Amino acid sequence: MSTVLPPAAGGSAADDSTVAVLTAGTGGAPRGGFWHDVFRRLRRSPTAWVGLAIVLLFVVVALLAPVLAPYPETDLPGARDITPTYIPGPGEIAAFPLGLDRFGGDVVSKLIWGAQASLLIGVVSTAYGLIGGMLLGLVAGTFGGWVDNVIMRLVDILLSVPSLLLAVSIAAILGQNQNSVMIAIGVAQVPIFARLLRASMLQQRSADYVLSAQTLGLGRGRITMTHVLPNAVGPVIVQGTLSLATAVIDAAALSFLGLGGGRPETAEWGRMLTYAQAELAIAPWLAFLPGICIAITALGFTLFGEALREAMDPRTRGR
């Protein structure tokens, strides 16, 4: 993306004619800029609408969990209906449309409260990774030289370890609780955001508007913060959307491995899968339902992220 710098006050007629020529291709008036074009293309994308609908449904259910859930998060209203060899399934008891779990909890309530837990872990962990990665990428892309080499070698080391294995290792060290899971997933995402922002900044540094700013005598810090960074952050936003899907899956995986902490009856999709293992023979729906929720939520973030990536891709913006 290129930006046309406005003529200085008191500029010559030649300057005015140059600006007129540069804007002639847009009909003499700006069309709203890059982000206006991105939103226009998103509105025309069926993939974006499907993904956005899934994401909004997930967010609404998570935020309104106290209102939508028939029972509190740790309540066990059907404990008396559970026997060692029998767990009521969907439709068997009118008060529990999707049945009960091994502890007597209402599955509908558990799924709703689990959406809230997954949203919290996904958003917070992605924010950790986004902030940490952008700081490293910003420093590396701004200073270059040995600073860039040191940061990128650290990023390479982190990228050499599979992200889920890295998250499991960090969560195991920090302890079995929800905060450890969020930190672990966030740290695993840091190198992705760092390398992406650094590469985008290096690409923008050779753009015409940066050379123009350097000619005007602007300092490196001002050029980076006011010109390079705003134009380089687009791919990072796209990756953040896609990383939300990964964070939801990783959170479920860590909870499934027992690293999420909490009591057995605590509502969380990964934890529900953990305790459903022993009940597959008599209650397979206890594994299917949270698994479907995880898959659909991840699909929604992925569809919207891919649509956003295509809308921001300069190779397809003319379509």
C-alpha positions, 0 to 999 in steps of 0.5 A, spaced: 500 500 500 502 506 498 500 513 501 501 520 497 503 525 502 500 532 501 503 538 498 507 542 503 503 549 505 505 554 499 507 548 494 508 550 487 503 549 481 507 543 479 506 540 486 499 541 485 499 538 478 502 532 481 497 530 486 492 531 481 495 526 477 496 521 482 488 522 484 486 522 477 486 514 477 480 514 483 476 519 479 479 525 483 476 523 490 479 518 495 474 511 495 475 511 502 482 507 503 485 501 504 480 499 510 474 501 506 475 496 501 477 491 506 470 491 509 467 492 502 470 485 500 468 482 507 461 484 506 461 481 499 464 474 502 459 468 503 465 465 507 466 471 512 458 471 513 458 464 515 464 465 519 462 471 523 455 468 524 458 462 528 463 467 532 457 471 534 453 466 536 459 463 540 460 470 543 453 471 545 452 464 548 459 465 552 457 472 554 450 471 556 451 464 560 449 466 566 442 468 563 442 462 558 444 456 562 438 452 566 443 451 572 449 454 575 456 452 573 458 447 578 450 445 580 449 437 579 441 437 579 441 430 576 446 426 581 440 422 584 439 419 577 446 417 576 448 409 577 454 406 576 452 403 569 446 408 567 447 415 565 440 418 562 441 421 555 438 426 550 431 426 551 430 421 556 428 426 562 424 432 560 428 437 565 435 435 561 434 435 554 441 433 552 442 428 558 446 428 564 454 427 565 457 422 570 457 427 576 449 429 575 450 435 571 446 438 566 449 437 559 446 443 556 448 448 562 455 445 561 456 446 554 454 453 555 458 455 561 464 451 557 463 456 551 464 462 556 471 458 559 473 457 552 472 464 550 476 467 556 482 462 554 482 464 547 481 471 547 486 472 553 491 467 550 491 470 543 492 477 546 498 475 550 501 472 544 499 478 540 502 483 545 509 479 546 510 478 538 508 485 536 513 487 541 519 483 539 517 484 531 517 491 532 524 492 536 527 487 530 524 491 525 525 497 527 533 497 529 535 491 525 542 489 525 544 485 531 538 486 535 534 483 529 539 477 529 538 476 536 531 476 536 530 472 530 534 466 533 530 466 539 524 466 535 527 460 531 528 456 537 521 457 539 518 455 532 523 449 532 518 446 538 511 444 536 506 449 539 502 444 542 508 441 545 511 448 547 504 450 551 504 443 554 511 444 557 510 451 559 503 449 563 506 443 566 512 448 569 507 453 571 502 449 574 495 446 573 490 452 573 487 456 568 492 462 568 497 457 566 494 455 560 492 462 558 500 464 559 502 457 555 498 458 549 500 465 549 507 464 549 507 459 544 503 464 539 509 469 540 514 467 535 508 467 530 506 474 531 513 476 532 516 473 525 510 476 521 510 483 524 518 483 522 517 481 515 511 486 514 515 491 517 521 490 512 517 490 506 514 496 508 521 500 509 522 500 502 516 503 500 515 510 497 512 513 502 517 511 507 523 514 503 519 520 502 518 521 510 526 520 510 527 525 505 523 530 509 528 528 515 523 524 520 526 520 525 526 513 525 522 512 531 517 517 528 517 513 521 516 507 524 510 508 529 506 513 524 508 510 517 511 503 517 507 500 523 500 502 521 501 499 514 504 493 517 499 491 522 494 488 517 497 481 516 498 480 524 490 482 525 489 476 520 493 472 524 490 474 530 483 472 528 486 465 525 490 464 532 483 464 536 481 458 533 488 455 534 487 457 542 480 454 543 483 447 540 489 448 544 485 450 551 481 444 550 487 439 549 491 442 555 484 441 559 484 434 556 491 432 558 489 435 565 493 441 565 487 446 566 486 445 573 479 446 577 474 441 580 471 435 575 464 438 575 467 445 572 464 446 565 470 446 560 469 443 553 476 440 554 475 437 561 468 434 559 472 430 554 477 428 559 471 425 563 467 422 557 473 417 556 471 412 561 463 413 559 464 412 551 461 405 552 454 407 556 454 415 554 458 416 547 454 423 547 458 426 553 464 426 548 460 428 541 457 434 544 463 438 546 467 435 541 462 438 536 462 445 539 470 445 539 470 444 532 464 449 530 467 454 534 474 453 531 471 453 524 467 459 525 474 463 527 478 460 521 472 461 516 472 469 518 480 469 518 481 466 511 475 471 508 479 477 512 486 474 509 483 474 502 480 481 503 486 484 505 491 480 500 493 485 494 493 480 489 486 479 489 483 486 491 482 488 484 477 482 483 
